[in-house]
Amino acid sequence: MTNKTNPFQGSLFQGIITYPITPFSVNGEVDTKTLSTLIEQLINSGSHAIAPLGSTGESAYLNDDEWAEVAQASIKAVNKRLPVIVGVSDLTTQNAVKRAKIAEKSGADAIMVLPVSYWKLTPDEIFSHYAQIADAVSLPIMVYNNPATSGIDMSPELIVQLFKSIDNVTMVKESTGDIQRMHKIRLLANGELPFYNGSNPLALEAFAAGATGWCTAAPNIISQWPFKLYQAIQNNDIVLARELFYKQLPLLEFILKGGLPTTIKAGLALKGLPVGEPRKPLQALDDVGNKKLHSLLKALEEIA
């Protein structure tokens, strides 16, 4: 496999990439009707791409049939109006390949791969995992580094090696919250590897470091704020961007610390779209958390 020029840089995958939650009905089943409603709201509020089945979408808590149902329902709901990046992460390479093929057949525009560990994986094992997925599909692959959820922390050197050696690997989502990693990835790849911020409280710094986009669940409950920040960045209005970022920062910190499926689902309920509770062992936001979240949302509504 050889290096390549990324055909999607500056076109499909840029801006605010929104991660929808996976709604559940009162009896705990996947609720695709509510999922379609939510995706419609996200499209209408300005999302630049939709990314179902990430950590926010509780992909780790879905069985294979549920995962396929959510992937297909999401792609159908978007209906080619925006790019769709489907998370295909799994403990085994075999099942990740299976999910990648389903995503490709269903019409996804790209897949996002988070290597998940029970046993600690070596760099060679991680490389092989990505290489086998890449060989199975022709879709662009977003490398996803999130050691907090996966148990694996990929070094900038390994991420750039994946990019340089595997044709399908065309972008990376960095979620460690370490801005220096983004700078190092850019340096090691000579600026050729588009990187996306996956740490909400780091959004402003990441854009300043050259991030192509921001992968976030925040638009589920604060629809306009991330897009206003991105537009200010695009307009080189750093003063406005700073103002917009620090106004939403308390909410961004809260949803991250409280767990994205838990806090985003609570926020959607507060805004009039019940989406069910997160799947156990995750628990619904408690009364204290709901009151805090309500006050944060209200504060942003009052200054919008």
C-alpha positions as a LaTeX table, in Angstrom:
\begin{tabular}{lrrr}
\hline
Residue & $x$ (\AA) & $y$ (\AA) & $z$ (\AA) \\
\hline
Met1 & 0.00 & 0.00 & 0.00 \\
Thr2 & 1.26 & 3.45 & $-0.84$ \\
Asn3 & 0.62 & 7.00 & 0.22 \\
Lys4 & $-2.01$ & 9.08 & $-1.53$ \\
Thr5 & $-3.48$ & 12.51 & $-1.95$ \\
Asn6 & $-6.63$ & 12.72 & 0.14 \\
Pro7 & $-9.49$ & 13.30 & $-2.36$ \\
Phe8 & $-11.82$ & 14.42 & 0.43 \\
Gln9 & $-9.67$ & 17.14 & 1.99 \\
Gly10 & $-11.44$ & 20.47 & 1.74 \\
Ser11 & $-14.64$ & 18.94 & 0.39 \\
Leu12 & $-16.75$ & 16.27 & 2.05 \\
Phe13 & $-15.44$ & 16.02 & 5.58 \\
Gln14 & $-14.97$ & 19.42 & 7.15 \\
Gly15 & $-16.68$ & 21.65 & 9.66 \\
Ile16 & $-19.00$ & 20.37 & 12.36 \\
Ile17 & $-19.39$ & 16.59 & 12.28 \\
Thr18 & $-22.28$ & 15.73 & 14.58 \\
Tyr19 & $-22.67$ & 12.51 & 16.54 \\
Pro20 & $-26.31$ & 11.61 & 17.18 \\
Ile21 & $-27.29$ & 9.50 & 20.16 \\
Thr22 & $-29.07$ & 6.19 & 19.64 \\
Pro23 & $-32.65$ & 6.55 & 20.94 \\
Phe24 & $-34.30$ & 3.69 & 22.82 \\
Ser25 & $-38.01$ & 3.08 & 23.35 \\
Val26 & $-39.54$ & 2.56 & 26.80 \\
Asn27 & $-38.98$ & $-1.18$ & 26.46 \\
Gly28 & $-35.32$ & $-0.68$ & 25.59 \\
Glu29 & $-35.45$ & $-1.31$ & 21.84 \\
Val30 & $-33.76$ & 0.87 & 19.23 \\
Asp31 & $-36.15$ & 3.66 & 18.20 \\
Thr32 & $-35.34$ & 4.45 & 14.55 \\
Lys33 & $-38.31$ & 6.79 & 14.17 \\
Thr34 & $-36.97$ & 9.13 & 16.84 \\
Leu35 & $-33.47$ & 8.72 & 15.41 \\
Ser36 & $-34.75$ & 9.99 & 12.05 \\
Thr37 & $-36.41$ & 12.95 & 13.76 \\
Leu38 & $-33.18$ & 13.83 & 15.55 \\
Ile39 & $-31.08$ & 13.54 & 12.40 \\
Glu40 & $-33.51$ & 15.82 & 10.57 \\
Gln41 & $-33.06$ & 18.41 & 13.31 \\
Leu42 & $-29.28$ & 18.12 & 13.09 \\
Ile43 & $-29.33$ & 18.57 & 9.31 \\
Asn44 & $-31.66$ & 21.56 & 9.52 \\
Ser45 & $-29.55$ & 23.22 & 12.21 \\
Gly46 & $-26.44$ & 23.22 & 10.03 \\
Ser47 & $-24.39$ & 20.05 & 10.59 \\
His48 & $-21.77$ & 19.49 & 7.90 \\
Ala49 & $-21.74$ & 15.68 & 8.36 \\
Ile50 & $-23.49$ & 13.06 & 10.47 \\
Ala51 & $-21.55$ & 10.35 & 12.32 \\
Pro52 & $-23.74$ & 7.66 & 13.87 \\
Leu53 & $-22.48$ & 4.85 & 16.09 \\
Gly54 & $-19.63$ & 6.60 & 17.82 \\
Ser55 & $-19.17$ & 6.62 & 21.58 \\
Thr56 & $-22.12$ & 9.01 & 21.91 \\
Gly57 & $-24.27$ & 6.59 & 19.91 \\
Glu58 & $-23.59$ & 3.81 & 22.45 \\
Ser59 & $-22.23$ & 1.54 & 19.73 \\
Ala60 & $-20.44$ & $-0.58$ & 22.33 \\
Tyr61 & $-23.80$ & $-1.44$ & 23.91 \\
Leu62 & $-25.60$ & $-2.56$ & 20.74 \\
Asn63 & $-25.78$ & $-6.10$ & 19.44 \\
Asp64 & $-24.95$ & $-6.77$ & 15.79 \\
Asp65 & $-28.56$ & $-6.54$ & 14.58 \\
Glu66 & $-29.15$ & $-3.29$ & 16.45 \\
Trp67 & $-25.89$ & $-1.83$ & 15.15 \\
Ala68 & $-26.86$ & $-2.62$ & 11.54 \\
Glu69 & $-30.36$ & $-1.21$ & 12.12 \\
Val70 & $-28.97$ & 2.10 & 13.41 \\
Ala71 & $-26.38$ & 2.34 & 10.61 \\
Gln72 & $-28.96$ & 1.74 & 7.89 \\
Ala73 & $-31.62$ & 3.97 & 9.46 \\
Ser74 & $-29.12$ & 6.83 & 9.85 \\
Ile75 & $-27.93$ & 6.63 & 6.25 \\
Lys76 & $-31.54$ & 6.47 & 5.04 \\
Ala77 & $-32.54$ & 9.47 & 7.16 \\
Val78 & $-29.66$ & 11.60 & 5.85 \\
Asn79 & $-30.59$ & 10.55 & 2.30 \\
Lys80 & $-27.35$ & 11.79 & 0.73 \\
Arg81 & $-27.92$ & 15.38 & 1.85 \\
Leu82 & $-24.74$ & 15.28 & 3.95 \\
Pro83 & $-21.77$ & 12.93 & 4.25 \\
Val84 & $-22.26$ & 10.06 & 6.71 \\
Ile85 & $-19.34$ & 8.63 & 8.69 \\
Val86 & $-20.28$ & 5.36 & 10.40 \\
Gly87 & $-18.40$ & 4.12 & 13.45 \\
Val88 & $-17.48$ & 0.45 & 12.93 \\
Ser89 & $-15.44$ & $-0.21$ & 16.06 \\
Asp90 & $-15.40$ & $-3.64$ & 17.66 \\
Leu91 & $-13.16$ & $-5.79$ & 19.83 \\
Thr92 & $-12.41$ & $-8.16$ & 16.98 \\
Thr93 & $-11.03$ & $-7.39$ & 13.55 \\
Gln94 & $-13.46$ & $-9.93$ & 12.10 \\
Asn95 & $-16.54$ & $-8.09$ & 13.35 \\
Ala96 & $-15.11$ & $-4.66$ & 12.53 \\
Val97 & $-14.63$ & $-5.87$ & 8.94 \\
Lys98 & $-18.20$ & $-7.19$ & 8.91 \\
Arg99 & $-19.54$ & $-3.83$ & 10.09 \\
Ala100 & $-17.38$ & $-1.92$ & 7.60 \\
Lys101 & $-18.88$ & $-3.97$ & 4.78 \\
Ile102 & $-22.41$ & $-3.30$ & 6.03 \\
Ala103 & $-21.67$ & 0.43 & 6.21 \\
Glu104 & $-20.28$ & 0.44 & 2.67 \\
Lys105 & $-23.19$ & $-1.56$ & 1.25 \\
Ser106 & $-25.69$ & 0.71 & 3.02 \\
Gly107 & $-24.24$ & 3.85 & 1.42 \\
Ala108 & $-21.90$ & 5.34 & 4.03 \\
Asp109 & $-19.40$ & 7.91 & 2.77 \\
Ala110 & $-16.69$ & 6.92 & 5.25 \\
Ile111 & $-16.09$ & 4.81 & 8.33 \\
Met112 & $-14.53$ & 5.70 & 11.67 \\
Val113 & $-12.42$ & 3.01 & 13.33 \\
Leu114 & $-11.56$ & 2.99 & 17.02 \\
Pro115 & $-9.39$ & 0.02 & 17.98 \\
Val116 & $-10.87$ & $-1.42$ & 21.17 \\
Ser117 & $-8.80$ & $-3.43$ & 23.61 \\
Tyr118 & $-9.41$ & $-6.14$ & 26.18 \\
Trp119 & $-5.85$ & $-7.37$ & 25.90 \\
Lys120 & $-3.34$ & $-4.59$ & 25.31 \\
Leu121 & $-2.62$ & $-4.34$ & 21.58 \\
Thr122 & 0.85 & $-3.80$ & 20.15 \\
Pro123 & 1.45 & $-1.23$ & 17.39 \\
Asp124 & 1.80 & $-4.11$ & 14.90 \\
Glu125 & $-1.56$ & $-5.53$ & 15.97 \\
Ile126 & $-3.22$ & $-2.12$ & 15.63 \\
Phe127 & $-1.68$ & $-1.63$ & 12.19 \\
Ser128 & $-2.89$ & $-5.06$ & 11.07 \\
His129 & $-6.38$ & $-4.29$ & 12.38 \\
Tyr130 & $-6.63$ & $-1.16$ & 10.23 \\
Ala131 & $-4.99$ & $-2.82$ & 7.22 \\
Gln132 & $-7.48$ & $-5.69$ & 7.20 \\
Ile133 & $-10.45$ & $-3.33$ & 7.44 \\
Ala134 & $-9.00$ & $-1.18$ & 4.67 \\
Asp135 & $-8.54$ & $-4.22$ & 2.44 \\
Ala136 & $-12.19$ & $-5.19$ & 2.92 \\
Val137 & $-13.77$ & $-1.89$ & 1.81 \\
Ser138 & $-13.02$ & 1.05 & $-0.46$ \\
Leu139 & $-14.38$ & 3.70 & 1.91 \\
Pro140 & $-12.17$ & 6.42 & 3.43 \\
Ile141 & $-11.22$ & 5.57 & 7.02 \\
Met142 & $-11.06$ & 8.01 & 9.90 \\
Val143 & $-8.59$ & 6.80 & 12.53 \\
Tyr144 & $-10.13$ & 7.45 & 15.93 \\
Asn145 & $-7.86$ & 7.82 & 18.95 \\
Asn146 & $-9.76$ & 7.87 & 22.23 \\
Pro147 & $-7.91$ & 6.01 & 25.00 \\
Ala148 & $-10.55$ & 7.00 & 27.58 \\
Thr149 & $-13.11$ & 4.72 & 25.93 \\
Ser150 & $-11.00$ & 2.22 & 24.00 \\
Gly151 & $-8.13$ & 1.45 & 26.35 \\
Ile152 & $-5.70$ & 2.12 & 23.50 \\
Asp153 & $-3.63$ & 5.26 & 23.07 \\
Met154 & $-2.11$ & 5.50 & 19.60 \\
Ser155 & 0.98 & 7.65 & 19.29 \\
Pro156 & 1.19 & 10.40 & 16.66 \\
Glu157 & 3.93 & 8.35 & 15.02 \\
Leu158 & 1.66 & 5.30 & 14.66 \\
Ile159 & $-1.25$ & 7.40 & 13.39 \\
Val160 & 0.93 & 8.98 & 10.71 \\
Gln161 & 2.34 & 5.56 & 9.81 \\
Leu162 & $-1.23$ & 4.33 & 9.21 \\
Phe163 & $-1.90$ & 7.34 & 7.00 \\
Lys164 & 1.27 & 6.94 & 4.98 \\
Ser165 & 0.97 & 3.17 & 4.55 \\
Ile166 & $-2.74$ & 2.44 & 4.09 \\
Asp167 & $-4.52$ & 4.03 & 1.14 \\
Asn168 & $-7.98$ & 4.21 & 2.73 \\
Val169 & $-6.74$ & 5.97 & 5.86 \\
Thr170 & $-7.31$ & 9.63 & 5.01 \\
Met171 & $-8.07$ & 11.41 & 8.30 \\
Val172 & $-7.80$ & 11.18 & 12.08 \\
Lys173 & $-10.02$ & 12.14 & 15.00 \\
Glu174 & $-7.88$ & 12.97 & 18.05 \\
Ser175 & $-9.76$ & 12.83 & 21.36 \\
Thr176 & $-7.06$ & 12.72 & 24.02 \\
Gly177 & $-7.48$ & 16.41 & 24.83 \\
Asp178 & $-3.75$ & 16.99 & 24.22 \\
Ile179 & $-3.30$ & 19.85 & 21.77 \\
Gln180 & 0.38 & 19.02 & 21.34 \\
Arg181 & $-0.58$ & 15.72 & 19.70 \\
Met182 & $-2.46$ & 17.59 & 17.00 \\
His183 & 0.55 & 19.79 & 16.35 \\
Lys184 & 2.82 & 16.73 & 16.22 \\
Ile185 & 0.51 & 14.86 & 13.83 \\
Arg186 & 0.50 & 17.85 & 11.53 \\
Leu187 & 4.28 & 18.13 & 11.69 \\
Leu188 & 4.98 & 14.42 & 11.12 \\
Ala189 & 2.56 & 14.28 & 8.18 \\
Asn190 & 3.82 & 17.53 & 6.65 \\
Gly191 & 0.33 & 18.98 & 6.95 \\
Glu192 & $-1.11$ & 16.35 & 4.60 \\
Leu193 & $-3.22$ & 14.47 & 7.16 \\
Pro194 & $-6.52$ & 16.20 & 8.01 \\
Phe195 & $-7.17$ & 15.98 & 11.75 \\
Tyr196 & $-10.42$ & 16.49 & 13.61 \\
Asn197 & $-10.91$ & 17.53 & 17.19 \\
Gly198 & $-12.80$ & 15.04 & 19.33 \\
Ser199 & $-12.38$ & 16.81 & 22.67 \\
Asn200 & $-15.13$ & 19.41 & 23.13 \\
Pro201 & $-13.27$ & 21.69 & 25.57 \\
Leu202 & $-10.36$ & 21.85 & 23.10 \\
Ala203 & $-12.40$ & 23.12 & 20.13 \\
Leu204 & $-10.95$ & 26.62 & 19.93 \\
Glu205 & $-7.33$ & 25.52 & 20.35 \\
Ala206 & $-7.81$ & 22.71 & 17.83 \\
Phe207 & $-9.10$ & 25.07 & 15.15 \\
Ala208 & $-6.19$ & 27.38 & 15.88 \\
Ala209 & $-3.88$ & 24.38 & 15.39 \\
Gly210 & $-5.36$ & 23.74 & 11.96 \\
Ala211 & $-8.12$ & 21.20 & 12.63 \\
Thr212 & $-10.25$ & 20.48 & 9.57 \\
Gly213 & $-13.32$ & 19.91 & 11.70 \\
Trp214 & $-14.84$ & 19.32 & 15.10 \\
Cys215 & $-16.47$ & 15.95 & 15.83 \\
Thr216 & $-19.01$ & 16.66 & 18.55 \\
Ala217 & $-22.32$ & 15.65 & 20.11 \\
Ala218 & $-23.02$ & 19.20 & 21.30 \\
Pro219 & $-25.32$ & 20.17 & 18.37 \\
Asn220 & $-27.84$ & 17.63 & 19.65 \\
Ile221 & $-28.72$ & 20.08 & 22.42 \\
Ile222 & $-27.10$ & 23.44 & 21.52 \\
Ser223 & $-27.77$ & 23.42 & 17.82 \\
Gln224 & $-26.32$ & 26.75 & 16.71 \\
Trp225 & $-23.37$ & 27.37 & 19.00 \\
Pro226 & $-20.77$ & 25.02 & 17.46 \\
Phe227 & $-21.69$ & 26.21 & 13.97 \\
Lys228 & $-21.35$ & 29.87 & 14.93 \\
Leu229 & $-17.89$ & 29.10 & 16.31 \\
Tyr230 & $-16.86$ & 27.33 & 13.11 \\
Gln231 & $-18.17$ & 30.18 & 10.96 \\
Ala232 & $-16.22$ & 32.71 & 13.01 \\
Ile233 & $-13.09$ & 30.61 & 12.49 \\
Gln234 & $-13.78$ & 30.47 & 8.75 \\
Asn235 & $-14.14$ & 34.26 & 8.72 \\
Asn236 & $-10.87$ & 34.66 & 10.64 \\
Asp237 & $-12.79$ & 36.51 & 13.36 \\
Ile238 & $-10.75$ & 35.29 & 16.31 \\
Val239 & $-12.31$ & 37.75 & 18.77 \\
Leu240 & $-15.81$ & 36.49 & 18.01 \\
Ala241 & $-14.65$ & 32.87 & 17.98 \\
Arg242 & $-13.11$ & 33.26 & 21.43 \\
Glu243 & $-16.29$ & 34.89 & 22.75 \\
Leu244 & $-18.51$ & 32.14 & 21.33 \\
Phe245 & $-16.29$ & 29.37 & 22.61 \\
Tyr246 & $-16.03$ & 30.55 & 26.19 \\
Lys247 & $-19.78$ & 31.09 & 26.42 \\
Gln248 & $-20.45$ & 27.45 & 25.55 \\
Leu249 & $-17.44$ & 26.03 & 27.38 \\
Pro250 & $-19.24$ & 25.35 & 30.71 \\
Leu251 & $-21.81$ & 23.26 & 28.85 \\
Leu252 & $-19.12$ & 21.47 & 26.82 \\
Glu253 & $-17.22$ & 20.59 & 30.00 \\
Phe254 & $-20.39$ & 19.40 & 31.72 \\
Ile255 & $-21.49$ & 16.99 & 28.99 \\
Leu256 & $-17.99$ & 15.54 & 28.71 \\
Lys257 & $-17.55$ & 14.96 & 32.44 \\
Gly258 & $-21.07$ & 13.59 & 32.83 \\
Gly259 & $-20.74$ & 11.10 & 29.97 \\
Leu260 & $-21.98$ & 11.99 & 26.50 \\
Pro261 & $-24.79$ & 9.42 & 26.10 \\
Thr262 & $-26.09$ & 10.27 & 29.58 \\
Thr263 & $-25.95$ & 14.05 & 29.36 \\
Ile264 & $-27.01$ & 14.40 & 25.72 \\
Lys265 & $-30.04$ & 12.17 & 26.25 \\
Ala266 & $-30.98$ & 14.19 & 29.32 \\
Gly267 & $-30.56$ & 17.43 & 27.37 \\
Leu268 & $-32.75$ & 16.21 & 24.51 \\
Ala269 & $-35.48$ & 15.28 & 27.00 \\
Leu270 & $-35.24$ & 18.75 & 28.56 \\
Lys271 & $-35.64$ & 20.24 & 25.08 \\
Gly272 & $-38.77$ & 18.22 & 24.36 \\
Leu273 & $-37.44$ & 15.17 & 22.49 \\
Pro274 & $-37.54$ & 12.08 & 24.75 \\
Val275 & $-35.00$ & 9.55 & 23.48 \\
Gly276 & $-34.99$ & 7.03 & 26.30 \\
Glu277 & $-32.36$ & 6.34 & 28.90 \\
Pro278 & $-28.83$ & 5.19 & 28.12 \\
Arg279 & $-28.37$ & 1.44 & 28.07 \\
Lys280 & $-27.21$ & $-0.14$ & 31.32 \\
Pro281 & $-24.75$ & $-0.21$ & 32.93 \\
Leu282 & $-24.93$ & 3.49 & 32.02 \\
Gln283 & $-27.47$ & 5.36 & 34.12 \\
Ala284 & $-29.72$ & 8.32 & 33.47 \\
Leu285 & $-28.65$ & 11.74 & 34.71 \\
Asp286 & $-29.72$ & 12.31 & 38.32 \\
Asp287 & $-31.83$ & 15.21 & 39.60 \\
Val288 & $-28.84$ & 17.33 & 40.56 \\
Gly289 & $-27.30$ & 16.82 & 37.14 \\
Asn290 & $-30.57$ & 17.59 & 35.36 \\
Lys291 & $-30.93$ & 20.86 & 37.24 \\
Lys292 & $-27.37$ & 21.85 & 36.39 \\
Leu293 & $-27.85$ & 20.92 & 32.75 \\
His294 & $-31.11$ & 22.86 & 32.59 \\
Ser295 & $-29.43$ & 25.98 & 33.96 \\
Leu296 & $-26.56$ & 25.70 & 31.45 \\
Leu297 & $-28.96$ & 25.29 & 28.53 \\
Lys298 & $-31.13$ & 28.16 & 29.72 \\
Ala299 & $-28.10$ & 30.45 & 30.05 \\
Leu300 & $-27.12$ & 29.81 & 26.43 \\
Glu301 & $-30.70$ & 30.29 & 25.22 \\
Glu302 & $-30.88$ & 33.67 & 26.94 \\
Ile303 & $-27.74$ & 34.99 & 25.23 \\
Ala304 & $-28.27$ & 33.34 & 21.85 \\
\hline
\end{tabular}
